Amino acid sequence: MPVIRIEVPAGTPVGTQRAIRVAVKAAVLKTLAPKETKYDYVAVREVVGEIGDGVPLVQVDLRPGREPERKQALVDAIADILHDTMGIGAADIYVLFRENPAENHYCGGKPLAAWVPADA
């Protein structure tokens, strides 16, 4: 159940923002959370900032348990997406993972269960 926020420079065309959102949502299923679909939230928003000076900033909030390899695969996928859609190099992308216990994630008024791998 990752919640992913991607900040892009103000003035980024809406079509580009939509393409980023759709591609990142698909990347989450391939890398980070292959069995989840309903609770994978991806938002792209414009901010005042320059490429390479704090933008793009990608924040990923999730329950603990993902292996470093899954996280790295998502980072690589996001870097490819931002390169393909906006021409941004990987060195200019900052990704921050924040892991919070499952009991701090609520949906429908109830806490989510602990995350377990798709093959478990």
DRENPA-3360 file (N, C-alpha, C; in nm, 2 decimals, always signed):
BEGIN
1 = MPVIRIEV = +0.08/-0.12/+0.00/+0.00/+0.00/+0.00/+0.09/+0.12/+0.00 ~ +0.17/+0.14/-0.10/+0.25/+0.26/-0.10/+0.17/+0.38/-0.14 ~ +0.20/+0.49/-0.08/+0.15/+0.62/-0.12/+0.27/+0.69/-0.18 ~ +0.26/+0.73/-0.31/+0.38/+0.79/-0.37/+0.34/+0.93/-0.42 ~ +0.42/+1.03/-0.38/+0.40/+1.17/-0.42/+0.52/+1.21/-0.51 ~ +0.50/+1.26/-0.62/+0.61/+1.30/-0.71/+0.59/+1.45/-0.74 ~ +0.69/+1.53/-0.70/+0.68/+1.67/-0.73/+0.76/+1.71/-0.85 ~ +0.70/+1.78/-0.94/+0.76/+1.82/-1.07/+0.75/+1.97/-1.07;
9 = PAGTPVGT = +0.84/+2.04/-1.16/+0.84/+2.18/-1.16/+0.70/+2.24/-1.21 ~ +0.67/+2.35/-1.15/+0.54/+2.42/-1.20/+0.55/+2.44/-1.35 ~ +0.44/+2.43/-1.41/+0.43/+2.44/-1.56/+0.45/+2.31/-1.63 ~ +0.47/+2.20/-1.56/+0.48/+2.07/-1.63/+0.34/+2.04/-1.69 ~ +0.33/+2.01/-1.82/+0.20/+1.99/-1.88/+0.12/+1.88/-1.81 ~ -0.01/+1.90/-1.80/-0.10/+1.80/-1.74/-0.08/+1.66/-1.80 ~ -0.07/+1.66/-1.93/-0.06/+1.53/-2.00/+0.07/+1.46/-1.96 ~ +0.18/+1.53/-1.94/+0.30/+1.47/-1.89/+0.28/+1.42/-1.74;
17 = QRAIRVAV = +0.22/+1.50/-1.66/+0.19/+1.45/-1.52/+0.11/+1.32/-1.52 ~ +0.01/+1.32/-1.61/-0.08/+1.20/-1.61/+0.01/+1.08/-1.66 ~ +0.09/+1.10/-1.76/+0.17/+0.99/-1.81/+0.27/+0.94/-1.70 ~ +0.32/+1.03/-1.62/+0.41/+0.99/-1.51/+0.33/+0.91/-1.41 ~ +0.21/+0.96/-1.37/+0.13/+0.89/-1.27/+0.10/+0.75/-1.32 ~ +0.05/+0.73/-1.44/+0.01/+0.60/-1.49/+0.13/+0.50/-1.49 ~ +0.25/+0.55/-1.54/+0.37/+0.47/-1.55/+0.42/+0.43/-1.42 ~ +0.42/+0.52/-1.32/+0.47/+0.49/-1.18/+0.37/+0.39/-1.12;
25 = KAAVLKTL = +0.24/+0.40/-1.14/+0.15/+0.31/-1.08/+0.18/+0.17/-1.13 ~ +0.20/+0.16/-1.26/+0.24/+0.03/-1.32/+0.37/-0.02/-1.27 ~ +0.47/+0.07/-1.25/+0.60/+0.03/-1.20/+0.59/-0.03/-1.05 ~ +0.50/+0.03/-0.98/+0.48/-0.02/-0.84/+0.44/-0.17/-0.84 ~ +0.35/-0.20/-0.93/+0.30/-0.34/-0.94/+0.41/-0.44/-0.99 ~ +0.51/-0.39/-1.07/+0.62/-0.47/-1.12/+0.73/-0.48/-1.02 ~ +0.74/-0.39/-0.93/+0.86/-0.39/-0.84/+0.84/-0.40/-0.69 ~ +0.75/-0.32/-0.64/+0.74/-0.30/-0.50/+0.62/-0.38/-0.44;
33 = APKETKYD = +0.51/-0.38/-0.50/+0.39/-0.44/-0.44/+0.31/-0.52/-0.55 ~ +0.36/-0.63/-0.60/+0.30/-0.70/-0.71/+0.16/-0.75/-0.69 ~ +0.12/-0.77/-0.56/-0.02/-0.82/-0.54/-0.12/-0.72/-0.51 ~ -0.08/-0.59/-0.50/-0.18/-0.49/-0.46/-0.21/-0.41/-0.58 ~ -0.34/-0.36/-0.59/-0.38/-0.27/-0.69/-0.47/-0.16/-0.63 ~ -0.56/-0.20/-0.55/-0.66/-0.10/-0.49/-0.60/+0.01/-0.41 ~ -0.49/-0.03/-0.33/-0.44/+0.07/-0.24/-0.30/+0.13/-0.28 ~ -0.27/+0.13/-0.41/-0.15/+0.19/-0.46/-0.19/+0.33/-0.50;
41 = YVAVREVV = -0.15/+0.43/-0.43/-0.18/+0.57/-0.46/-0.06/+0.64/-0.51 ~ -0.08/+0.70/-0.62/+0.03/+0.78/-0.69/-0.03/+0.92/-0.72 ~ +0.04/+1.02/-0.68/+0.00/+1.16/-0.71/+0.12/+1.24/-0.76 ~ +0.09/+1.32/-0.86/+0.19/+1.40/-0.92/+0.15/+1.55/-0.90 ~ +0.23/+1.63/-0.85/+0.19/+1.77/-0.82/+0.30/+1.86/-0.86 ~ +0.26/+1.98/-0.90/+0.36/+2.09/-0.94/+0.40/+2.16/-0.81 ~ +0.53/+2.20/-0.81/+0.59/+2.28/-0.70/+0.68/+2.38/-0.76 ~ +0.71/+2.48/-0.68/+0.81/+2.58/-0.72/+0.94/+2.52/-0.69;
49 = GEIGDGVP = +1.02/+2.50/-0.79/+1.15/+2.44/-0.78/+1.21/+2.41/-0.91 ~ +1.34/+2.39/-0.91/+1.42/+2.37/-1.04/+1.47/+2.23/-1.04 ~ +1.47/+2.17/-1.16/+1.53/+2.04/-1.18/+1.67/+2.04/-1.12 ~ +1.70/+1.94/-1.04/+1.83/+1.93/-0.98/+1.85/+2.01/-0.85 ~ +1.75/+2.09/-0.82/+1.76/+2.17/-0.69/+1.64/+2.14/-0.61 ~ +1.63/+2.01/-0.57/+1.51/+1.97/-0.49/+1.40/+1.91/-0.57 ~ +1.40/+1.92/-0.70/+1.29/+1.87/-0.78/+1.35/+1.79/-0.90 ~ +1.30/+1.67/-0.93/+1.18/+1.61/-0.87/+1.21/+1.54/-0.74;
57 = LVQVDLRP = +1.12/+1.55/-0.65/+1.13/+1.49/-0.52/+1.02/+1.38/-0.52 ~ +1.06/+1.26/-0.49/+0.96/+1.15/-0.48/+0.96/+1.09/-0.34 ~ +0.84/+1.10/-0.28/+0.82/+1.05/-0.15/+0.74/+0.92/-0.15 ~ +0.78/+0.81/-0.09/+0.72/+0.69/-0.09/+0.69/+0.65/+0.06 ~ +0.56/+0.65/+0.10/+0.52/+0.61/+0.23/+0.46/+0.47/+0.22 ~ +0.51/+0.37/+0.31/+0.47/+0.24/+0.30/+0.49/+0.16/+0.43 ~ +0.43/+0.05/+0.44/+0.45/-0.04/+0.55/+0.58/-0.11/+0.54 ~ +0.65/-0.14/+0.65/+0.78/-0.20/+0.65/+0.77/-0.34/+0.59;
65 = GREPERKQ = +0.89/-0.39/+0.54/+0.90/-0.52/+0.50/+0.96/-0.54/+0.36 ~ +0.96/-0.44/+0.27/+1.01/-0.46/+0.14/+1.16/-0.47/+0.14 ~ +1.21/-0.56/+0.07/+1.36/-0.58/+0.06/+1.42/-0.46/-0.02 ~ +1.55/-0.43/+0.01/+1.62/-0.32/-0.06/+1.61/-0.34/-0.21 ~ +1.61/-0.46/-0.26/+1.61/-0.49/-0.40/+1.48/-0.44/-0.46 ~ +1.37/-0.45/-0.39/+1.24/-0.41/-0.44/+1.24/-0.25/-0.45 ~ +1.29/-0.19/-0.34/+1.30/-0.04/-0.34/+1.39/+0.01/-0.45 ~ +1.50/-0.06/-0.47/+1.59/-0.01/-0.58/+1.53/-0.03/-0.71;
73 = ALVDAIAD = +1.45/-0.14/-0.73/+1.39/-0.16/-0.86/+1.28/-0.05/-0.89 ~ +1.21/+0.00/-0.78/+1.12/+0.11/-0.80/+1.19/+0.24/-0.83 ~ +1.30/+0.27/-0.76/+1.38/+0.39/-0.79/+1.43/+0.39/-0.93 ~ +1.48/+0.28/-0.98/+1.53/+0.27/-1.11/+1.41/+0.29/-1.21 ~ +1.30/+0.23/-1.19/+1.18/+0.25/-1.28/+1.14/+0.39/-1.28 ~ +1.13/+0.46/-1.16/+1.09/+0.60/-1.16/+1.19/+0.68/-1.24 ~ +1.32/+0.66/-1.22/+1.42/+0.73/-1.29/+1.40/+0.72/-1.44 ~ +1.37/+0.60/-1.49/+1.35/+0.57/-1.63/+1.23/+0.65/-1.68;
81 = ILHDTMGI = +1.12/+0.65/-1.60/+1.00/+0.72/-1.63/+1.02/+0.87/-1.65 ~ +1.09/+0.92/-1.55/+1.11/+1.07/-1.55/+1.21/+1.11/-1.66 ~ +1.30/+1.02/-1.69/+1.39/+1.04/-1.81/+1.31/+1.04/-1.94 ~ +1.23/+0.94/-1.95/+1.15/+0.93/-2.08/+1.05/+1.04/-2.10 ~ +0.98/+1.08/-1.99/+0.88/+1.18/-2.00/+0.92/+1.33/-1.99 ~ +1.04/+1.35/-1.92/+1.08/+1.49/-1.90/+1.23/+1.51/-1.93 ~ +1.30/+1.41/-1.96/+1.44/+1.42/-1.99/+1.53/+1.45/-1.87 ~ +1.48/+1.40/-1.76/+1.55/+1.43/-1.63/+1.65/+1.31/-1.60;
89 = GAADIYVL = +1.77/+1.34/-1.57/+1.87/+1.24/-1.53/+1.85/+1.19/-1.39 ~ +1.89/+1.07/-1.37/+1.88/+1.00/-1.24/+1.95/+1.08/-1.13 ~ +2.06/+1.15/-1.16/+2.13/+1.22/-1.06/+2.05/+1.34/-1.00 ~ +1.94/+1.38/-1.07/+1.86/+1.49/-1.03/+1.73/+1.45/-0.96 ~ +1.72/+1.32/-0.93/+1.60/+1.27/-0.87/+1.63/+1.23/-0.72 ~ +1.55/+1.28/-0.63/+1.56/+1.24/-0.49/+1.44/+1.16/-0.45 ~ +1.47/+1.04/-0.40/+1.36/+0.95/-0.36/+1.38/+0.93/-0.21 ~ +1.27/+0.94/-0.13/+1.27/+0.92/+0.01/+1.16/+0.82/+0.04;
97 = FRENPAEN = +1.21/+0.71/+0.10/+1.12/+0.60/+0.15/+1.09/+0.63/+0.30 ~ +0.97/+0.63/+0.34/+0.93/+0.64/+0.48/+0.84/+0.52/+0.52 ~ +0.89/+0.44/+0.61/+0.82/+0.32/+0.65/+0.75/+0.35/+0.79 ~ +0.62/+0.32/+0.79/+0.55/+0.34/+0.91/+0.48/+0.21/+0.94 ~ +0.47/+0.17/+1.07/+0.40/+0.04/+1.10/+0.26/+0.03/+1.04 ~ +0.22/-0.09/+1.01/+0.09/-0.11/+0.95/-0.03/-0.05/+1.03 ~ -0.01/-0.05/+1.16/-0.12/+0.01/+1.25/-0.13/+0.16/+1.23 ~ -0.04/+0.23/+1.16/-0.05/+0.37/+1.13/-0.11/+0.40/+0.99;
105 = HYCGGKPL = -0.15/+0.29/+0.92/-0.21/+0.30/+0.78/-0.35/+0.26/+0.80 ~ -0.44/+0.35/+0.77/-0.59/+0.32/+0.78/-0.65/+0.33/+0.64 ~ -0.75/+0.24/+0.62/-0.83/+0.25/+0.50/-0.97/+0.21/+0.54 ~ -1.07/+0.28/+0.51/-1.20/+0.25/+0.55/-1.22/+0.25/+0.70 ~ -1.14/+0.33/+0.77/-1.15/+0.34/+0.91/-1.08/+0.23/+0.99 ~ -1.02/+0.14/+0.92/-0.95/+0.02/+0.99/-0.80/+0.02/+0.95 ~ -0.72/-0.02/+1.05/-0.57/-0.03/+1.01/-0.55/-0.15/+0.92 ~ -0.45/-0.13/+0.83/-0.41/-0.23/+0.74/-0.33/-0.34/+0.81;
113 = AAWVPADA = -0.33/-0.46/+0.75/-0.25/-0.57/+0.80/-0.10/-0.54/+0.77 ~ -0.01/-0.61/+0.84/+0.13/-0.60/+0.80/+0.15/-0.65/+0.66 ~ +0.25/-0.59/+0.59/+0.28/-0.62/+0.46/+0.35/-0.75/+0.45 ~ +0.31/-0.84/+0.36/+0.39/-0.96/+0.33/+0.41/-0.98/+0.19 ~ +0.52/-1.04/+0.15/+0.55/-1.06/+0.00/+0.44/-1.13/-0.07 ~ +0.43/-1.10/-0.20/+0.33/-1.16/-0.29/+0.34/-1.31/-0.29 ~ +0.46/-1.36/-0.27/+0.48/-1.51/-0.28/+0.47/-1.58/-0.15 ~ +0.43/-1.50/-0.04/+0.42/-1.56/+0.09/+0.28/-1.62/+0.11;
% end
